């Protein structure tokens, strides 16, 4: 009789424990996600659902980016390690991937999506000098606790890229990203297809802050691009024997 009663009590406690875990409010997981997003000046507001399956609004600074849905894995979360499938839907942006976060690092694996360049410029606090639509197919993107980019592997394309202030069409830009994780350097090979000029170059990011861009620009033949050649000659100097202008710039990203 005692054994039977103990078994019933144990079964009740297990069932009740599972019930509590399943119905853990979404604010519990949001508090952990927001800690990871804070260095990126991002947060999730108006959460609904449970810690395991819910949704909220992703905000970056004062910008409401869109609705984000999550489905977390139970056991990693109970040990303080956050793993969740994320889906973002908003105006001029949609993306999905798997968040993998610990106390020291945040990584998104299998990140795929698209976004308007104007929206991304607003989110990054940068001037809106380019038009186009960015599409991403990244195997992984990793950030440190300070929000510094530490890892990026995959492909980024920018379709119908254009500099309206200069009336220059860049065609489609292609970036192939490699490096990071076990090194302090991320490389991005840059090229384009179509547009008013050929672009080939390399972007290097060191320690998540220091970047260098080296690009070779070759306007296509024709009178239409004569003003561009004149502007490049005035800004950069004379072209090389292949008609290419070498452009180099470097700087620091704010953490």
C-alpha positions, -999 to +999 in steps of 0.1 A: +000+000+000+028+024+010+047+016-023+015+022-043+009+055-026+045+066-031+043+057-068+011+078-072+027+107-055+059+104-076+038+102-108+018+133-097+050+153-090+065+143-123+033+152-142+030+185-123+067+193-130+062+187-167+032+209-166+051+237-150+080+234-174+057+234-204+038+264-192+068+285-183+060+320-194+077+335-224+091+363-202+115+337-187+132+329-220+130+366-232+150+376-202+178+353-214+175+363-250+175+400-242+207+395-222+224+382-254+208+409-276+217+438-254+252+445-269+235+447-303+211+473-289+182+449-296+154+435-275+122+416-278+090+433-266+054+422-261+062+385-257+033+360-260+032+322-256+055+301-235+093+298-232+092+269-256+070+283-283+061+320-285+065+353-303+072+389-298+084+421-315+120+425-324+133+461-317+167+475-325+171+509-309+138+527-316+131+507-348+104+480-347+119+454-371+091+429-371+075+399-354+098+371-342+087+336-334+107+311-315+107+274-307+133+265-281+149+232-271+141+221-236+172+205-222+198+230-233+176+258-218+174+240-184+212+240-183+215+277-192+224+271-229+198+287-252+190+269-285+160+281-305+146+282-340+138+318-349+116+332-377+114+370-383+087+386-404+085+424-410+082+451-435+109+447-461+126+419-441+122+382-434+147+357-420+150+324-402+178+305-385+188+287-353+200+307-323+227+291-302+237+312-272+258+308-241+270+334-215+301+342-236+288+339-272+258+343-295+257+324-328+230+320-355+233+289-377+216+284-411+206+321-414+186+327-445+166+358-454+162+390-473+161+427-464+159+461-480+192+480-478+173+512-466+160+493-436+194+478-428+210+513-430+184+526-404+190+496-381+228+502-383+225+539-379+242+546-412+233+570-439+211+556-466+233+560-497+225+528-515+194+510-529+189+473-534+177+441-517+201+419-497+197+381-496+217+360-472+225+323-470+250+321-441+261+289-425+269+307-393+272+342-378+288+347-344+290+376-319+309+381-287+294+393-254+303+428-265+283+424-297+314+422-319+312+401-351+335+371-346+324+346-372+307+348-406+306+320-432+284+319-463+270+340-491+255+375-493+240+389-525+227+424-531+203+426-560+196+457-581+223+476-562+224+513-570+240+545-558+212+570-566+231+602-556+258+592-582+233+577-607+254+546-608+240+510-612+261+484-595+242+454-608+242+424-584+269+423-558+282+390-545+301+385-512+316+352-501+324+353-464+349+330-447+369+330-414+364+339-378+356+315-349+392+303-342+408+333-358+404+371-354+399+378-391+368+375-414+373+378-452+347+387-478+355+383-515+336+409-535+325+409-571+295+419-592+275+411-623+259+438-646+256+474-638+278+503-650+311+489-639+330+458-630+339+454-593+364+429-578+378+432-543+383+420-508+369+431-474+388+422-442+375+426-407+399+422-378+389+417-342+353+426-351+362+463-353+389+471-379+379+468-415+398+473-448+383+474-483+404+470-514+384+471-546+392+474-583+366+494-603+364+493-641+336+514-657+321+498-688+330+513-722+307+541-736+301+578-733+274+571-706+302+563-681+326+591-690+315+612-660+321+582-638+356+578-651+363+615-646+350+613-611+371+582-603+402+598-618+397+629-596+391+610-565+414+580-568+439+588-596+447+574-630+436+538-639+460+510-644+469+494-677+437+474-676+415+505-671+408+496-634+407+521-606+421+509-572+400+520-543+412+515-507+395+525-475+397+514-438+382+523-405+366+510-373+332+497-365+316+509-333+310+480-308 
